[in-house]
Amino acid sequence: MALPDAPFVEVGSITNEILNPAGTRDWRDRVHAGMNLYSYVMNNYWHTNYRSDEEGLTVVEYRLTPHGPFDPVQAGRRGAEAGQPLVIVP
C-alpha cells in the first residue's frame, strides 16, 4: 500500500478523543488486528490550524499492489515509485 496523497493512516480502529478517568487522552500502545484502514486525507482531525472543511474537488491517489510473501526490497521500490514518480522531459 502506498499513499502518496494521504500519509496519515490508522490500522484496525480509529483513535478517538475520549478522555480517560485521569482527564487525559491515552496513547495507543499497540495496533489491534483488523482489516480496516482509516485514511486521513486532510489533517483536520487533530488540533491544527486547518479549517474543518475545504472547498472544491480533492483528488487522492491510493496504490494497492498485490504480492506474495513480504519482500522489503520490493516494498521499498513500490514506495519510491509512488513518492517519486518518473517525470519524462523532452
PDB file with one MODEL, atoms N, CA, C and O in Angstrom:
MODEL        1
ATOM      1  N   MET A   1       0.849  -1.164   0.000  1.00  0.00           N
ATOM      2  CA  MET A   1       0.000   0.000   0.000  1.00  0.00           C
ATOM      3  C   MET A   1       0.892   1.224   0.000  1.00  0.00           C
ATOM      4  O   MET A   1       1.798   1.347   0.825  1.00  0.00           O
ATOM      5  N   ALA A   2       0.634   2.117  -0.921  1.00  0.00           N
ATOM      6  CA  ALA A   2       1.355   3.390  -0.982  1.00  0.00           C
ATOM      7  C   ALA A   2       0.328   4.502  -1.078  1.00  0.00           C
ATOM      8  O   ALA A   2      -0.577   4.449  -1.911  1.00  0.00           O
ATOM      9  N   LEU A   3       0.465   5.497  -0.235  1.00  0.00           N
ATOM     10  CA  LEU A   3      -0.494   6.592  -0.172  1.00  0.00           C
ATOM     11  C   LEU A   3       0.232   7.923  -0.382  1.00  0.00           C
ATOM     12  O   LEU A   3       0.495   8.635   0.587  1.00  0.00           O
ATOM     13  N   PRO A   4       0.557   8.269  -1.620  1.00  0.00           N
ATOM     14  CA  PRO A   4       1.318   9.489  -1.852  1.00  0.00           C
ATOM     15  C   PRO A   4       0.572  10.766  -1.479  1.00  0.00           C
ATOM     16  O   PRO A   4       1.213  11.781  -1.205  1.00  0.00           O
ATOM     17  N   ASP A   5      -0.753  10.752  -1.459  1.00  0.00           N
ATOM     18  CA  ASP A   5      -1.536  11.956  -1.190  1.00  0.00           C
ATOM     19  C   ASP A   5      -2.165  11.994   0.192  1.00  0.00           C
ATOM     20  O   ASP A   5      -2.674  13.037   0.602  1.00  0.00           O
ATOM     21  N   ALA A   6      -2.142  10.897   0.911  1.00  0.00           N
ATOM     22  CA  ALA A   6      -2.794  10.831   2.219  1.00  0.00           C
ATOM     23  C   ALA A   6      -1.916  10.017   3.170  1.00  0.00           C
ATOM     24  O   ALA A   6      -2.190   8.839   3.397  1.00  0.00           O
ATOM     25  N   PRO A   7      -0.874  10.619   3.725  1.00  0.00           N
ATOM     26  CA  PRO A   7       0.097   9.848   4.500  1.00  0.00           C
ATOM     27  C   PRO A   7      -0.350   9.421   5.897  1.00  0.00           C
ATOM     28  O   PRO A   7       0.344   8.630   6.537  1.00  0.00           O
ATOM     29  N   PHE A   8      -1.482   9.916   6.389  1.00  0.00           N
ATOM     30  CA  PHE A   8      -1.933   9.551   7.719  1.00  0.00           C
ATOM     31  C   PHE A   8      -2.927   8.407   7.639  1.00  0.00           C
ATOM     32  O   PHE A   8      -3.997   8.549   7.046  1.00  0.00           O
ATOM     33  N   VAL A   9      -2.578   7.273   8.235  1.00  0.00           N
ATOM     34  CA  VAL A   9      -3.425   6.077   8.183  1.00  0.00           C
ATOM     35  C   VAL A   9      -3.457   5.450   9.565  1.00  0.00           C
ATOM     36  O   VAL A   9      -2.452   5.438  10.275  1.00  0.00           O
ATOM     37  N   GLU A  10      -4.612   4.932   9.941  1.00  0.00           N
ATOM     38  CA  GLU A  10      -4.721   4.129  11.159  1.00  0.00           C
ATOM     39  C   GLU A  10      -5.178   2.735  10.755  1.00  0.00           C
ATOM     40  O   GLU A  10      -6.016   2.576   9.868  1.00  0.00           O
ATOM     41  N   VAL A  11      -4.626   1.739  11.408  1.00  0.00           N
ATOM     42  CA  VAL A  11      -4.938   0.345  11.108  1.00  0.00           C
ATOM     43  C   VAL A  11      -5.776  -0.225  12.246  1.00  0.00           C
ATOM     44  O   VAL A  11      -5.484  -0.004  13.422  1.00  0.00           O
ATOM     45  N   GLY A  12      -6.819  -0.960  11.881  1.00  0.00           N
ATOM     46  CA  GLY A  12      -7.617  -1.677  12.875  1.00  0.00           C
ATOM     47  C   GLY A  12      -8.794  -0.895  13.405  1.00  0.00           C
ATOM     48  O   GLY A  12      -9.938  -1.319  13.241  1.00  0.00           O
ATOM     49  N   SER A  13      -8.542   0.247  14.043  1.00  0.00           N
ATOM     50  CA  SER A  13      -9.624   1.056  14.598  1.00  0.00           C
ATOM     51  C   SER A  13      -9.194   2.514  14.658  1.00  0.00           C
ATOM     52  O   SER A  13      -8.009   2.830  14.551  1.00  0.00           O
ATOM     53  N   ILE A  14     -10.164   3.390  14.829  1.00  0.00           N
ATOM     54  CA  ILE A  14      -9.894   4.821  14.880  1.00  0.00           C
ATOM     55  C   ILE A  14      -9.552   5.218  16.312  1.00  0.00           C
ATOM     56  O   ILE A  14     -10.218   4.783  17.252  1.00  0.00           O
ATOM     57  N   THR A  15      -8.528   6.033  16.484  1.00  0.00           N
ATOM     58  CA  THR A  15      -8.202   6.594  17.785  1.00  0.00           C
ATOM     59  C   THR A  15      -9.186   7.724  18.055  1.00  0.00           C
ATOM     60  O   THR A  15      -9.370   8.606  17.216  1.00  0.00           O
ATOM     61  N   ASN A  16      -9.805   7.700  19.201  1.00  0.00           N
ATOM     62  CA  ASN A  16     -10.805   8.729  19.479  1.00  0.00           C
ATOM     63  C   ASN A  16     -10.268   9.777  20.452  1.00  0.00           C
ATOM     64  O   ASN A  16      -9.144   9.676  20.942  1.00  0.00           O
ATOM     65  N   GLU A  17     -11.072  10.753  20.710  1.00  0.00           N
ATOM     66  CA  GLU A  17     -10.693  11.881  21.568  1.00  0.00           C
ATOM     67  C   GLU A  17     -11.276  11.762  22.974  1.00  0.00           C
ATOM     68  O   GLU A  17     -11.294  12.743  23.718  1.00  0.00           O
ATOM     69  N   ILE A  18     -11.749  10.580  23.346  1.00  0.00           N
ATOM     70  CA  ILE A  18     -12.375  10.407  24.654  1.00  0.00           C
ATOM     71  C   ILE A  18     -11.312  10.476  25.751  1.00  0.00           C
ATOM     72  O   ILE A  18     -10.257   9.850  25.648  1.00  0.00           O
ATOM     73  N   LEU A  19     -11.602  11.234  26.786  1.00  0.00           N
ATOM     74  CA  LEU A  19     -10.669  11.364  27.909  1.00  0.00           C
ATOM     75  C   LEU A  19     -10.776  10.151  28.822  1.00  0.00           C
ATOM     76  O   LEU A  19     -11.858   9.597  29.012  1.00  0.00           O
ATOM     77  N   ASN A  20      -9.632   9.743  29.388  1.00  0.00           N
ATOM     78  CA  ASN A  20      -9.636   8.648  30.354  1.00  0.00           C
ATOM     79  C   ASN A  20     -10.038   9.199  31.726  1.00  0.00           C
ATOM     80  O   ASN A  20     -10.242  10.406  31.859  1.00  0.00           O
ATOM     81  N   PRO A  21     -10.157   8.350  32.742  1.00  0.00           N
ATOM     82  CA  PRO A  21     -10.574   8.836  34.066  1.00  0.00           C
ATOM     83  C   PRO A  21      -9.652   9.918  34.652  1.00  0.00           C
ATOM     84  O   PRO A  21     -10.096  10.710  35.484  1.00  0.00           O
ATOM     85  N   ALA A  22      -8.393   9.965  34.237  1.00  0.00           N
ATOM     86  CA  ALA A  22      -7.467  10.984  34.739  1.00  0.00           C
ATOM     87  C   ALA A  22      -7.647  12.325  34.027  1.00  0.00           C
ATOM     88  O   ALA A  22      -7.010  13.314  34.391  1.00  0.00           O
ATOM     89  N   GLY A  23      -8.518  12.358  33.008  1.00  0.00           N
ATOM     90  CA  GLY A  23      -8.759  13.603  32.292  1.00  0.00           C
ATOM     91  C   GLY A  23      -7.790  13.859  31.151  1.00  0.00           C
ATOM     92  O   GLY A  23      -7.738  14.968  30.618  1.00  0.00           O
ATOM     93  N   THR A  24      -7.017  12.841  30.768  1.00  0.00           N
ATOM     94  CA  THR A  24      -6.078  12.971  29.648  1.00  0.00           C
ATOM     95  C   THR A  24      -6.464  11.967  28.565  1.00  0.00           C
ATOM     96  O   THR A  24      -7.360  11.143  28.756  1.00  0.00           O
ATOM     97  N   ARG A  25      -5.783  12.046  27.439  1.00  0.00           N
ATOM     98  CA  ARG A  25      -6.025  11.088  26.358  1.00  0.00           C
ATOM     99  C   ARG A  25      -4.961  10.001  26.407  1.00  0.00           C
ATOM    100  O   ARG A  25      -3.792  10.278  26.673  1.00  0.00           O
ATOM    101  N   ASP A  26      -5.371   8.766  26.149  1.00  0.00           N
ATOM    102  CA  ASP A  26      -4.443   7.643  26.145  1.00  0.00           C
ATOM    103  C   ASP A  26      -3.744   7.534  24.792  1.00  0.00           C
ATOM    104  O   ASP A  26      -4.382   7.666  23.747  1.00  0.00           O
ATOM    105  N   TRP A  27      -2.438   7.294  24.813  1.00  0.00           N
ATOM    106  CA  TRP A  27      -1.703   6.991  23.589  1.00  0.00           C
ATOM    107  C   TRP A  27      -1.911   5.537  23.261  1.00  0.00           C
ATOM    108  O   TRP A  27      -1.968   4.692  24.155  1.00  0.00           O
ATOM    109  N   ARG A  28      -2.023   5.247  22.007  1.00  0.00           N
ATOM    110  CA  ARG A  28      -2.174   3.864  21.565  1.00  0.00           C
ATOM    111  C   ARG A  28      -0.832   3.164  21.730  1.00  0.00           C
ATOM    112  O   ARG A  28       0.186   3.662  21.249  1.00  0.00           O
ATOM    113  N   ASP A  29      -0.816   2.017  22.405  1.00  0.00           N
ATOM    114  CA  ASP A  29       0.444   1.303  22.613  1.00  0.00           C
ATOM    115  C   ASP A  29       0.537   0.014  21.809  1.00  0.00           C
ATOM    116  O   ASP A  29       1.541  -0.693  21.894  1.00  0.00           O
ATOM    117  N   ARG A  30      -0.508  -0.309  21.020  1.00  0.00           N
ATOM    118  CA  ARG A  30      -0.474  -1.477  20.147  1.00  0.00           C
ATOM    119  C   ARG A  30      -1.502  -1.282  19.044  1.00  0.00           C
ATOM    120  O   ARG A  30      -2.460  -0.523  19.185  1.00  0.00           O
ATOM    121  N   VAL A  31      -1.279  -1.980  17.958  1.00  0.00           N
ATOM    122  CA  VAL A  31      -2.224  -1.972  16.839  1.00  0.00           C
ATOM    123  C   VAL A  31      -3.007  -3.272  16.903  1.00  0.00           C
ATOM    124  O   VAL A  31      -2.421  -4.355  16.884  1.00  0.00           O
ATOM    125  N   HIS A  32      -4.307  -3.173  16.977  1.00  0.00           N
ATOM    126  CA  HIS A  32      -5.150  -4.361  17.039  1.00  0.00           C
ATOM    127  C   HIS A  32      -5.327  -4.925  15.636  1.00  0.00           C
ATOM    128  O   HIS A  32      -5.455  -4.174  14.669  1.00  0.00           O
ATOM    129  N   ALA A  33      -5.333  -6.226  15.534  1.00  0.00           N
ATOM    130  CA  ALA A  33      -5.503  -6.874  14.238  1.00  0.00           C
ATOM    131  C   ALA A  33      -6.845  -6.498  13.634  1.00  0.00           C
ATOM    132  O   ALA A  33      -7.843  -6.365  14.342  1.00  0.00           O
ATOM    133  N   GLY A  34      -6.857  -6.332  12.344  1.00  0.00           N
ATOM    134  CA  GLY A  34      -8.106  -5.993  11.676  1.00  0.00           C
ATOM    135  C   GLY A  34      -7.866  -5.705  10.211  1.00  0.00           C
ATOM    136  O   GLY A  34      -6.730  -5.517   9.777  1.00  0.00           O
ATOM    137  N   MET A  35      -8.926  -5.671   9.469  1.00  0.00           N
ATOM    138  CA  MET A  35      -8.842  -5.434   8.036  1.00  0.00           C
ATOM    139  C   MET A  35      -9.155  -3.981   7.683  1.00  0.00           C
ATOM    140  O   MET A  35      -9.128  -3.623   6.505  1.00  0.00           O
ATOM    141  N   ASN A  36      -9.448  -3.147   8.660  1.00  0.00           N
ATOM    142  CA  ASN A  36      -9.844  -1.770   8.386  1.00  0.00           C
ATOM    143  C   ASN A  36      -8.643  -0.843   8.301  1.00  0.00           C
ATOM    144  O   ASN A  36      -7.724  -0.916   9.116  1.00  0.00           O
ATOM    145  N   LEU A  37      -8.666   0.027   7.304  1.00  0.00           N
ATOM    146  CA  LEU A  37      -7.684   1.096   7.166  1.00  0.00           C
ATOM    147  C   LEU A  37      -8.446   2.408   7.140  1.00  0.00           C
ATOM    148  O   LEU A  37      -9.369   2.570   6.341  1.00  0.00           O
ATOM    149  N   TYR A  38      -8.077   3.342   7.996  1.00  0.00           N
ATOM    150  CA  TYR A  38      -8.718   4.649   8.043  1.00  0.00           C
ATOM    151  C   TYR A  38      -7.702   5.677   7.569  1.00  0.00           C
ATOM    152  O   TYR A  38      -6.630   5.828   8.156  1.00  0.00           O
ATOM    153  N   SER A  39      -8.049   6.372   6.513  1.00  0.00           N
ATOM    154  CA  SER A  39      -7.138   7.330   5.909  1.00  0.00           C
ATOM    155  C   SER A  39      -7.607   8.741   6.218  1.00  0.00           C
ATOM    156  O   SER A  39      -8.774   9.080   6.018  1.00  0.00           O
ATOM    157  N   TYR A  40      -6.687   9.554   6.706  1.00  0.00           N
ATOM    158  CA  TYR A  40      -6.972  10.962   6.957  1.00  0.00           C
ATOM    159  C   TYR A  40      -6.448  11.755   5.769  1.00  0.00           C
ATOM    160  O   TYR A  40      -5.258  12.062   5.688  1.00  0.00           O
ATOM    161  N   VAL A  41      -7.346  12.083   4.850  1.00  0.00           N
ATOM    162  CA  VAL A  41      -6.947  12.777   3.631  1.00  0.00           C
ATOM    163  C   VAL A  41      -6.481  14.188   3.948  1.00  0.00           C
ATOM    164  O   VAL A  41      -5.463  14.637   3.423  1.00  0.00           O
ATOM    165  N   MET A  42      -7.208  14.883   4.794  1.00  0.00           N
ATOM    166  CA  MET A  42      -6.814  16.226   5.230  1.00  0.00           C
ATOM    167  C   MET A  42      -6.647  16.185   6.738  1.00  0.00           C
ATOM    168  O   MET A  42      -7.498  15.639   7.441  1.00  0.00           O
ATOM    169  N   ASN A  43      -5.592  16.738   7.230  1.00  0.00           N
ATOM    170  CA  ASN A  43      -5.279  16.661   8.648  1.00  0.00           C
ATOM    171  C   ASN A  43      -6.073  17.702   9.434  1.00  0.00           C
ATOM    172  O   ASN A  43      -5.500  18.644   9.981  1.00  0.00           O
ATOM    173  N   ASN A  44      -7.382  17.531   9.487  1.00  0.00           N
ATOM    174  CA  ASN A  44      -8.188  18.434  10.294  1.00  0.00           C
ATOM    175  C   ASN A  44      -8.792  17.724  11.502  1.00  0.00           C
ATOM    176  O   ASN A  44      -9.629  18.292  12.205  1.00  0.00           O
ATOM    177  N   TYR A  45      -8.376  16.505  11.740  1.00  0.00           N
ATOM    178  CA  TYR A  45      -8.869  15.749  12.893  1.00  0.00           C
ATOM    179  C   TYR A  45      -8.180  16.221  14.171  1.00  0.00           C
ATOM    180  O   TYR A  45      -8.840  16.474  15.180  1.00  0.00           O
ATOM    181  N   TRP A  46      -6.868  16.336  14.127  1.00  0.00           N
ATOM    182  CA  TRP A  46      -6.124  16.788  15.291  1.00  0.00           C
ATOM    183  C   TRP A  46      -6.205  18.302  15.380  1.00  0.00           C
ATOM    184  O   TRP A  46      -6.668  18.953  14.443  1.00  0.00           O
ATOM    185  N   HIS A  47      -5.781  18.848  16.446  1.00  0.00           N
ATOM    186  CA  HIS A  47      -5.888  20.282  16.689  1.00  0.00           C
ATOM    187  C   HIS A  47      -4.796  21.019  15.919  1.00  0.00           C
ATOM    188  O   HIS A  47      -3.698  21.255  16.423  1.00  0.00           O
ATOM    189  N   THR A  48      -5.134  21.369  14.688  1.00  0.00           N
ATOM    190  CA  THR A  48      -4.190  22.051  13.809  1.00  0.00           C
ATOM    191  C   THR A  48      -4.780  23.377  13.382  1.00  0.00           C
ATOM    192  O   THR A  48      -5.866  23.757  13.819  1.00  0.00           O
ATOM    193  N   ASN A  49      -4.055  24.080  12.522  1.00  0.00           N
ATOM    194  CA  ASN A  49      -4.541  25.369  12.048  1.00  0.00           C
ATOM    195  C   ASN A  49      -5.326  25.246  10.739  1.00  0.00           C
ATOM    196  O   ASN A  49      -5.502  26.244  10.039  1.00  0.00           O
ATOM    197  N   TYR A  50      -5.803  24.041  10.393  1.00  0.00           N
ATOM    198  CA  TYR A  50      -6.615  23.841   9.195  1.00  0.00           C
ATOM    199  C   TYR A  50      -8.077  24.156   9.494  1.00  0.00           C
ATOM    200  O   TYR A  50      -8.550  23.987  10.618  1.00  0.00           O
ATOM    201  N   ARG A  51      -8.772  24.614   8.472  1.00  0.00           N
ATOM    202  CA  ARG A  51     -10.222  24.764   8.590  1.00  0.00           C
ATOM    203  C   ARG A  51     -10.840  23.375   8.671  1.00  0.00           C
ATOM    204  O   ARG A  51     -10.224  22.393   8.255  1.00  0.00           O
ATOM    205  N   SER A  52     -12.037  23.292   9.197  1.00  0.00           N
ATOM    206  CA  SER A  52     -12.682  21.980   9.315  1.00  0.00           C
ATOM    207  C   SER A  52     -13.300  21.519   8.005  1.00  0.00           C
ATOM    208  O   SER A  52     -13.773  20.386   7.916  1.00  0.00           O
ATOM    209  N   ASP A  53     -13.305  22.377   6.983  1.00  0.00           N
ATOM    210  CA  ASP A  53     -13.790  21.974   5.675  1.00  0.00           C
ATOM    211  C   ASP A  53     -12.967  22.689   4.601  1.00  0.00           C
ATOM    212  O   ASP A  53     -12.351  23.724   4.855  1.00  0.00           O
ATOM    213  N   GLU A  54     -12.972  22.127   3.429  1.00  0.00           N
ATOM    214  CA  GLU A  54     -12.242  22.693   2.299  1.00  0.00           C
ATOM    215  C   GLU A  54     -13.172  22.750   1.108  1.00  0.00           C
ATOM    216  O   GLU A  54     -13.982  21.844   0.908  1.00  0.00           O
ATOM    217  N   GLU A  55     -13.067  23.804   0.314  1.00  0.00           N
ATOM    218  CA  GLU A  55     -13.911  23.948  -0.874  1.00  0.00           C
ATOM    219  C   GLU A  55     -13.290  23.224  -2.056  1.00  0.00           C
ATOM    220  O   GLU A  55     -12.076  23.032  -2.117  1.00  0.00           O
ATOM    221  N   GLY A  56     -14.139  22.828  -2.990  1.00  0.00           N
ATOM    222  CA  GLY A  56     -13.656  22.278  -4.250  1.00  0.00           C
ATOM    223  C   GLY A  56     -13.411  20.789  -4.218  1.00  0.00           C
ATOM    224  O   GLY A  56     -13.572  20.121  -3.196  1.00  0.00           O
ATOM    225  N   LEU A  57     -13.016  20.296  -5.368  1.00  0.00           N
ATOM    226  CA  LEU A  57     -12.762  18.879  -5.575  1.00  0.00           C
ATOM    227  C   LEU A  57     -11.371  18.502  -5.070  1.00  0.00           C
ATOM    228  O   LEU A  57     -10.409  19.239  -5.282  1.00  0.00           O
ATOM    229  N   THR A  58     -11.268  17.369  -4.411  1.00  0.00           N
ATOM    230  CA  THR A  58      -9.989  16.857  -3.953  1.00  0.00           C
ATOM    231  C   THR A  58      -9.771  15.484  -4.583  1.00  0.00           C
ATOM    232  O   THR A  58     -10.617  14.597  -4.461  1.00  0.00           O
ATOM    233  N   VAL A  59      -8.646  15.314  -5.250  1.00  0.00           N
ATOM    234  CA  VAL A  59      -8.309  14.035  -5.865  1.00  0.00           C
ATOM    235  C   VAL A  59      -7.205  13.395  -5.039  1.00  0.00           C
ATOM    236  O   VAL A  59      -6.169  14.013  -4.795  1.00  0.00           O
ATOM    237  N   VAL A  60      -7.421  12.164  -4.610  1.00  0.00           N
ATOM    238  CA  VAL A  60      -6.469  11.461  -3.756  1.00  0.00           C
ATOM    239  C   VAL A  60      -6.147  10.121  -4.408  1.00  0.00           C
ATOM    240  O   VAL A  60      -7.046   9.415  -4.865  1.00  0.00           O
ATOM    241  N   GLU A  61      -4.871   9.777  -4.448  1.00  0.00           N
ATOM    242  CA  GLU A  61      -4.429   8.529  -5.073  1.00  0.00           C
ATOM    243  C   GLU A  61      -4.028   7.515  -4.016  1.00  0.00           C
ATOM    244  O   GLU A  61      -3.288   7.826  -3.082  1.00  0.00           O
ATOM    245  N   TYR A  62      -4.527   6.297  -4.178  1.00  0.00           N
ATOM    246  CA  TYR A  62      -4.144   5.171  -3.336  1.00  0.00           C
ATOM    247  C   TYR A  62      -3.607   4.090  -4.261  1.00  0.00           C
ATOM    248  O   TYR A  62      -4.183   3.829  -5.317  1.00  0.00           O
ATOM    249  N   ARG A  63      -2.519   3.469  -3.873  1.00  0.00           N
ATOM    250  CA  ARG A  63      -1.953   2.382  -4.678  1.00  0.00           C
ATOM    251  C   ARG A  63      -1.861   1.119  -3.824  1.00  0.00           C
ATOM    252  O   ARG A  63      -1.145   1.073  -2.824  1.00  0.00           O
ATOM    253  N   LEU A  64      -2.597   0.109  -4.242  1.00  0.00           N
ATOM    254  CA  LEU A  64      -2.550  -1.195  -3.579  1.00  0.00           C
ATOM    255  C   LEU A  64      -1.926  -2.174  -4.560  1.00  0.00           C
ATOM    256  O   LEU A  64      -2.408  -2.326  -5.683  1.00  0.00           O
ATOM    257  N   THR A  65      -0.867  -2.832  -4.144  1.00  0.00           N
ATOM    258  CA  THR A  65      -0.156  -3.763  -5.000  1.00  0.00           C
ATOM    259  C   THR A  65      -0.258  -5.167  -4.419  1.00  0.00           C
ATOM    260  O   THR A  65       0.252  -5.418  -3.327  1.00  0.00           O
ATOM    261  N   PRO A  66      -0.912  -6.090  -5.133  1.00  0.00           N
ATOM    262  CA  PRO A  66      -0.963  -7.465  -4.641  1.00  0.00           C
ATOM    263  C   PRO A  66       0.432  -8.093  -4.686  1.00  0.00           C
ATOM    264  O   PRO A  66       1.226  -7.785  -5.575  1.00  0.00           O
ATOM    265  N   HIS A  67       0.722  -8.960  -3.739  1.00  0.00           N
ATOM    266  CA  HIS A  67       2.053  -9.569  -3.678  1.00  0.00           C
ATOM    267  C   HIS A  67       1.987 -10.898  -2.946  1.00  0.00           C
ATOM    268  O   HIS A  67       0.976 -11.240  -2.332  1.00  0.00           O
ATOM    269  N   GLY A  68       3.064 -11.628  -3.022  1.00  0.00           N
ATOM    270  CA  GLY A  68       3.208 -12.882  -2.292  1.00  0.00           C
ATOM    271  C   GLY A  68       3.824 -12.599  -0.939  1.00  0.00           C
ATOM    272  O   GLY A  68       3.448 -11.629  -0.281  1.00  0.00           O
ATOM    273  N   PRO A  69       4.774 -13.434  -0.507  1.00  0.00           N
ATOM    274  CA  PRO A  69       5.451 -13.194   0.768  1.00  0.00           C
ATOM    275  C   PRO A  69       6.123 -11.812   0.772  1.00  0.00           C
ATOM    276  O   PRO A  69       6.590 -11.336  -0.263  1.00  0.00           O
ATOM    277  N   PHE A  70       6.163 -11.187   1.933  1.00  0.00           N
ATOM    278  CA  PHE A  70       6.715  -9.836   2.047  1.00  0.00           C
ATOM    279  C   PHE A  70       8.170  -9.791   1.598  1.00  0.00           C
ATOM    280  O   PHE A  70       8.987 -10.609   2.020  1.00  0.00           O
ATOM    281  N   ASP A  71       8.479  -8.840   0.750  1.00  0.00           N
ATOM    282  CA  ASP A  71       9.831  -8.611   0.255  1.00  0.00           C
ATOM    283  C   ASP A  71      10.170  -7.139   0.515  1.00  0.00           C
ATOM    284  O   ASP A  71       9.644  -6.262  -0.170  1.00  0.00           O
ATOM    285  N   PRO A  72      11.036  -6.854   1.488  1.00  0.00           N
ATOM    286  CA  PRO A  72      11.313  -5.451   1.833  1.00  0.00           C
ATOM    287  C   PRO A  72      11.909  -4.650   0.685  1.00  0.00           C
ATOM    288  O   PRO A  72      11.672  -3.445   0.599  1.00  0.00           O
ATOM    289  N   VAL A  73      12.670  -5.274  -0.195  1.00  0.00           N
ATOM    290  CA  VAL A  73      13.250  -4.552  -1.332  1.00  0.00           C
ATOM    291  C   VAL A  73      12.141  -4.100  -2.279  1.00  0.00           C
ATOM    292  O   VAL A  73      12.113  -2.946  -2.704  1.00  0.00           O
ATOM    293  N   GLN A  74      11.230  -5.014  -2.605  1.00  0.00           N
ATOM    294  CA  GLN A  74      10.112  -4.652  -3.482  1.00  0.00           C
ATOM    295  C   GLN A  74       9.197  -3.618  -2.821  1.00  0.00           C
ATOM    296  O   GLN A  74       8.705  -2.712  -3.494  1.00  0.00           O
ATOM    297  N   ALA A  75       8.968  -3.741  -1.528  1.00  0.00           N
ATOM    298  CA  ALA A  75       8.134  -2.773  -0.818  1.00  0.00           C
ATOM    299  C   ALA A  75       8.767  -1.382  -0.877  1.00  0.00           C
ATOM    300  O   ALA A  75       8.071  -0.390  -1.094  1.00  0.00           O
ATOM    301  N   GLY A  76      10.070  -1.311  -0.685  1.00  0.00           N
ATOM    302  CA  GLY A  76      10.776  -0.029  -0.787  1.00  0.00           C
ATOM    303  C   GLY A  76      10.703   0.546  -2.191  1.00  0.00           C
ATOM    304  O   GLY A  76      10.528   1.751  -2.369  1.00  0.00           O
ATOM    305  N   ARG A  77      10.836  -0.314  -3.178  1.00  0.00           N
ATOM    306  CA  ARG A  77      10.770   0.127  -4.575  1.00  0.00           C
ATOM    307  C   ARG A  77       9.388   0.688  -4.890  1.00  0.00           C
ATOM    308  O   ARG A  77       9.277   1.742  -5.517  1.00  0.00           O
ATOM    309  N   ARG A  78       8.331  -0.006  -4.460  1.00  0.00           N
ATOM    310  CA  ARG A  78       6.972   0.480  -4.717  1.00  0.00           C
ATOM    311  C   ARG A  78       6.721   1.809  -4.009  1.00  0.00           C
ATOM    312  O   ARG A  78       6.071   2.696  -4.562  1.00  0.00           O
ATOM    313  N   GLY A  79       7.227   1.944  -2.809  1.00  0.00           N
ATOM    314  CA  GLY A  79       7.080   3.216  -2.097  1.00  0.00           C
ATOM    315  C   GLY A  79       7.796   4.350  -2.796  1.00  0.00           C
ATOM    316  O   GLY A  79       7.265   5.456  -2.895  1.00  0.00           O
ATOM    317  N   ALA A  80       8.998   4.087  -3.281  1.00  0.00           N
ATOM    318  CA  ALA A  80       9.754   5.118  -4.006  1.00  0.00           C
ATOM    319  C   ALA A  80       9.046   5.488  -5.301  1.00  0.00           C
ATOM    320  O   ALA A  80       9.003   6.663  -5.667  1.00  0.00           O
ATOM    321  N   GLU A  81       8.491   4.505  -5.996  1.00  0.00           N
ATOM    322  CA  GLU A  81       7.753   4.787  -7.231  1.00  0.00           C
ATOM    323  C   GLU A  81       6.555   5.678  -6.962  1.00  0.00           C
ATOM    324  O   GLU A  81       6.248   6.555  -7.770  1.00  0.00           O
ATOM    325  N   ALA A  82       5.872   5.473  -5.847  1.00  0.00           N
ATOM    326  CA  ALA A  82       4.703   6.289  -5.521  1.00  0.00           C
ATOM    327  C   ALA A  82       5.104   7.688  -5.074  1.00  0.00           C
ATOM    328  O   ALA A  82       4.468   8.672  -5.454  1.00  0.00           O
ATOM    329  N   GLY A  83       6.153   7.776  -4.272  1.00  0.00           N
ATOM    330  CA  GLY A  83       6.571   9.074  -3.737  1.00  0.00           C
ATOM    331  C   GLY A  83       7.403   9.918  -4.664  1.00  0.00           C
ATOM    332  O   GLY A  83       7.434  11.142  -4.538  1.00  0.00           O
ATOM    333  N   GLN A  84       8.086   9.273  -5.604  1.00  0.00           N
ATOM    334  CA  GLN A  84       8.958   9.984  -6.544  1.00  0.00           C
ATOM    335  C   GLN A  84       8.685   9.463  -7.940  1.00  0.00           C
ATOM    336  O   GLN A  84       9.526   8.762  -8.502  1.00  0.00           O
ATOM    337  N   PRO A  85       7.530   9.784  -8.521  1.00  0.00           N
ATOM    338  CA  PRO A  85       7.190   9.241  -9.832  1.00  0.00           C
ATOM    339  C   PRO A  85       8.148   9.719 -10.922  1.00  0.00           C
ATOM    340  O   PRO A  85       8.724  10.804 -10.843  1.00  0.00           O
ATOM    341  N   LEU A  86       8.296   8.888 -11.919  1.00  0.00           N
ATOM    342  CA  LEU A  86       9.146   9.222 -13.054  1.00  0.00           C
ATOM    343  C   LEU A  86       8.552  10.407 -13.799  1.00  0.00           C
ATOM    344  O   LEU A  86       7.366  10.410 -14.130  1.00  0.00           O
ATOM    345  N   VAL A  87       9.377  11.410 -14.061  1.00  0.00           N
ATOM    346  CA  VAL A  87       8.941  12.587 -14.818  1.00  0.00           C
ATOM    347  C   VAL A  87       9.673  12.562 -16.154  1.00  0.00           C
ATOM    348  O   VAL A  87      10.903  12.567 -16.198  1.00  0.00           O
ATOM    349  N   ILE A  88       8.912  12.534 -17.235  1.00  0.00           N
ATOM    350  CA  ILE A  88       9.512  12.481 -18.568  1.00  0.00           C
ATOM    351  C   ILE A  88       9.599  13.908 -19.113  1.00  0.00           C
ATOM    352  O   ILE A  88       8.604  14.631 -19.168  1.00  0.00           O
ATOM    353  N   VAL A  89      10.797  14.287 -19.507  1.00  0.00           N
ATOM    354  CA  VAL A  89      11.045  15.621 -20.040  1.00  0.00           C
ATOM    355  C   VAL A  89      11.631  15.484 -21.427  1.00  0.00           C
ATOM    356  O   VAL A  89      12.592  14.736 -21.609  1.00  0.00           O
ATOM    357  N   PRO A  90      11.081  16.190 -22.427  1.00  0.00           N
ATOM    358  CA  PRO A  90      11.634  16.063 -23.790  1.00  0.00           C
ATOM    359  C   PRO A  90      13.033  16.679 -23.885  1.00  0.00           C
ATOM    360  O   PRO A  90      13.644  16.660 -24.953  1.00  0.00           O
TER     361      PRO A  90
ENDMDL
END
